[in-house]
Amino acid sequence: MFQGAAALSLDAKGRLAIPARYREALALAADGKLVLTAHPHRCLLLYPEPAWAPIRDKVLAASSFNPQAAGIKRLLVGNARDEAMDSAGRLLVAPELRQFAQLEKQVWLVGQGSHFEIWSDAGWQKQQDVVFAMGDQALPPGLEDLAL
C-alpha cells in the first residue's frame, strides 16, 4: 500500500528518484514493470503493471463509438508507457508526459494505495487549496460516516 506525499526533484534528464521507503514495495508489486500514464486532472499516474492491467482492460472494453469512452481511452491508454526503475531507483518521465502534467524541477509523489500520482508543485498546491476551501461541506457519497 502506497501512502504519503513526498516533494521530489526531477533531474536534468527528467528522472525522478523514487524515495527509498517506496522502492522495495514498488519493485515487488511491479515485478520490475511499471506503467506511467496521464490522468484527466493533469497529473500522472504511476502503477505497478499488475495493478494497471485490470484498469487498462476495463478502459479498453468500453465502446470506441462513445465520445467520452474514446476520450478516456486516448488519455489513459494512449499515454501509457511501460517503464522500469534504473539501478539507482530512478524513473524516467518522458518529455511528453512531463509537458502534459506541467512538471518542472519540483514535483510531488503522492501515494494512493495501489498506485502513485505525480503532480507539479503548482498542481499539488492547487489540489490542496481545493480541499481546504471545502471546509465543513458534506463528505462525498460513501464517506458520509467517516470519523477521524
Long-range contacts (C-beta under 8 A, 24 or more apart in sequence): 1-111, 1-113, 1-114, 2-26, 2-111, 2-112, 2-113, 2-114, 2-115, 2-116, 3-111, 3-112, 3-113, 4-110, 4-111, 5-108, 5-109, 5-110, 5-111, 5-124, 6-108, 6-109, 6-110, 7-106, 7-107, 7-108, 7-121, 8-106, 8-107, 8-108, 8-109, 9-105, 9-106, 9-107, 10-93, 10-98, 10-103, 10-104, 10-105, 10-106, 10-107, 11-90, 13-92, 14-92, 14-93, 14-94, 14-95, 14-98, 15-86, 15-90, 15-91, 15-92, 15-93, 16-90, 16-91, 16-92, 16-93, 16-107, 16-109, 16-118, 17-88, 17-89, 17-90, 18-85, 18-89, 18-90, 18-91, 18-109, 19-109, 20-89, 22-109, 22-111, 22-116, 23-85, 23-89, 26-85, 27-85, 32-84, 32-85, 33-82, 33-84, 34-82, 34-83, 34-84, 34-85, 34-91, 35-80, 35-81, 35-82, 35-83, 36-80, 36-81, 36-83, 36-91, 36-93, 36-94, 36-97, 36-118, 37-75, 37-76, 37-77, 37-79, 37-80, 37-81, 37-97, 38-75, 38-76, 38-79, 38-97, 38-100, 38-101, 39-75, 39-76, 39-117, 40-72, 40-75, 41-123, 41-127, 42-100, 42-101, 42-102, 42-120, 42-123, 43-101, 43-117, 43-118, 43-119, 43-120, 43-123, 44-93, 44-97, 44-100, 44-101, 44-103, 44-117, 44-118, 44-119, 45-115, 45-116, 45-117, 45-118, 46-91, 46-109, 46-115, 46-116, 46-117, 46-118, 47-114, 47-115, 48-114, 48-115, 49-82, 51-114, 51-115, 52-80, 52-115, 56-80, 93-118
